[in-house]
Amino acid sequence: MNSRKDNLMAYLFLLPACLLLGVFVLYPLLQLLWVSLNEWNILKDQMTFVGVKNYQAILAEDGFRQALLNTIYYVAVTVPLGMAVSLGLALLLNDKLRGVGFLRTAVFTPFVTSTVAAGVIFIWLMDYDRGLVNAALNWLGISRINFLQSDQWAMPAVILMTVWKQAGYNMILFLAGLQSIPEMYYEAAAIDGAKRGWQTFRYITWPLLWPTTFFVLVISIIFAFRSFEQMFVMTRGGPVGSTTTLVYYIFDKAFKFGNMGHAAAISTLMVLIVLLITWLQFRGQKEFEM
Amino acid sequence: MATLTLKNISKIYPGNVRAVSEVNAEIGDGEFVILVGPSGCGKSTLLRMIAGLEEISGGELSIDGRVVNDVHAKDRDIAFVFQNYALYPHMTVGENMAFGLKMRKFAKSEIDHRVTEAASILGLSEYLQRKPGALSGGQRQRVAVGRAIVRQPKLFLFDEPLSNLDAKMRVTMRAELIKLHKRLQATMVYVTHDQVEAMSMGDRLIVMKNGIVQQVGAPLEIYNKPANQFVAGFIGSPPMNFIHCEVEKRGNDWFVVSEGLNLKMPLSKFHALATTYQNSDAKAVLGIRPEDIHEKSGEPEAVNARVEILEQLGGEVIATCSLGSNEITARLSARTQARTDEQIELVFDLERAKLFDAASGRTLV
C-alpha cells in the first residue's frame, strides 16, 4: 500500500524531467527517424512514405561519401591536435607564475568569441595577398599559399581555426584536472627517483589525468562532429566540397535543396556514428579504470 | 644506513613565519629517532626538509657527512612513508613497490626479487596484483612501508604513518615497525604527535614545540627528567599534574604550599632547593605524575581531595579529583575504595615530583 504510494510519488518527481526529455529529445529523434523514411520537399510541404529509399540514395551518393571522409579527416586531426595543444597550454599555465591569470584568460578568450567573428578574422589572416600568415610565410622564404581557395589547404585552415578557438576551453578542463592531482603523488615520485619533466609526466600526471583526458576526448569528438559555423563562414563547404562535412551536407540538403528526407537520413546516420564512437569510448574507459 | 646531522636547521616561510628554528641533532647509524610534538610544532616540516621536499631556509643538513641542502630528494637516497600513504592509485601493489627501483634502472630480476621478498615480510604476497583502492587501510600502510624497504635506502623517514589507522591496527603496526627496524637495522626518523608511539618505538626522542627543540633524549630519560614543564606535560598519559604553588623555607625545612596543600619536601631535594631558591620564598609549579599519587595507607602526611570522576580501566582506575581550585589526576589501583563525590586521602610521592619555574617553565628541582 505504502510502497505503491511511494512509487507514485517517485514517478511524479520524475515526470518533469521525463516531459522535458520527451518533448525536446525523444520526440524530435523519433520525428527525425520518421522524416528519414519519407520523401518530403519543404517547398511542396507534402510527405510520402518511401521506406529506406532515402538511405539507399544517400549511400550511393559521391557527395555523401566525400562529406563522410571530410568529417573523418576533420575529426581525426582536430581532436588529437586540439587536445595536445590544450594539454600543453594547461601544463605551461599550471604554474603559479605572476600574470598566469591573465594568460589563462587570454587563452580562453577565443572560446567565448563568436565563431562568425573569429572566422572572418581568420579569412583576413589567411588572405592570399594581404594576410598575416602569408606575409609570415613570405618572410620565411616559403611561397604563399592560397589557403581558403585550395582544396588541399582549406581543411587545414579550418582545423587550425577550430583548434585555436577550442583550446582555451579544453585547457580549463585540463587545468582543473591537473590541479585535482594531489601534490603527494609528485612528492612520492620525487622520492622514488622520477625525474622532473618527462618521467613525472609519463608515470604520474598522464595516468592520473586520464579521467579528465577521457572527458575532453569525448566532448571534443562530439564538438568536432557537430562543427558547422567555421565551414559556413570561412569556406561555404568549398572549394569543390573539400570542407563539406556531414553537418554542412545536411544543411545543404535541407535548406539549399529542400530535401528533408535525405537530410533526415544523413542526420540519423550521424547519430548512429556518434553513438557508436561514444560506446567504443566508454568500453575503452573501462580498461583504464583504477 | 647512515648518520644524519642537523646543524642549526631552520625553516622560515614568507612573511617571516618561523616554522622550525635552529634545530641541532645528531642521529646515529641504525638509530630509530622520533620527532614528537603537538600539531603545528614543525616536526613534519623538519622531516620534509630532511627528505628534500621542503627547502631548507637556514643551517646545514648532512647525510653520512655529505651536506645535502641542495641535493634533490631523488638523489638523497631516502625513503619516505607518507601520512596518507600516497600510493599511486593507477598502479598495482607490485608496481607501486617496484616504481622506485624502476626509476633507478634496476634489473627486472632484481626488482622482482626485492618486491617478492618485501611482500612476504609484510604479508602482501597475495595482493601484489591488486590496486591500492582495493586494499584496507592497514594493507595500504604495509604497501607504503614495502615501497620504502625495497629501495634499501640510507634513511627511512616516516610522517605520522599510523595516524589514519584505527586504534587496534595502530598497535599492530607499531609492533611491526619496531620489528622491522630490528630486522633492517636502518636509520629511521619517525614523526608523530602521539606520545605513546614516541615512548614505545624510539631509541631517542626529539620533543618539539613551536619549531623549537625542547629536549632530546631516550624515552625514559625524557619521562623521568623532563627539561621543562611542556615536555613533562606532553610525555606521559594521563599527563602530569601541575599545581601552582609557593616554595617556602621554614627553619631548615622546605615546603610547597598551595590551596589545600602544605607538603614538606623530601630531604633529597634540599640541596637543589637551596641552590635554586637561596633560602627565600618563591612561586613555582609543582609537577607530579598521576602514578606518583597514591591512596593513603599509613603515611602520616596526606592531602584531602574530593573525587570528581572515576575512570575504570580494569587494571587501574584513573581518578580526577579536585584539590581547592586545582584538578589533579591520580592513577589508583583497581581495588580502590574511592567513590565519586566523596573525600579521598592522597599521598604525593614528592621524591618523584618536579618543580618548574613559574615564568619560564624550566625544570628547577
Interface residues (C-beta under 8 A of the other chain):
Chain A: P182 M184 Y185 E187 A188 A189 A190 I191 D192 G193 A194 K195 Q199 Y203 I204 P207 L208 W210 M290
Chain B: A51 G52 L53 H72 A73 K74 I78 A79 F80 F82 N84 A86 L87 Y88 P89 H90 F99 G100 M103 R104 K131 G133 R147 R151
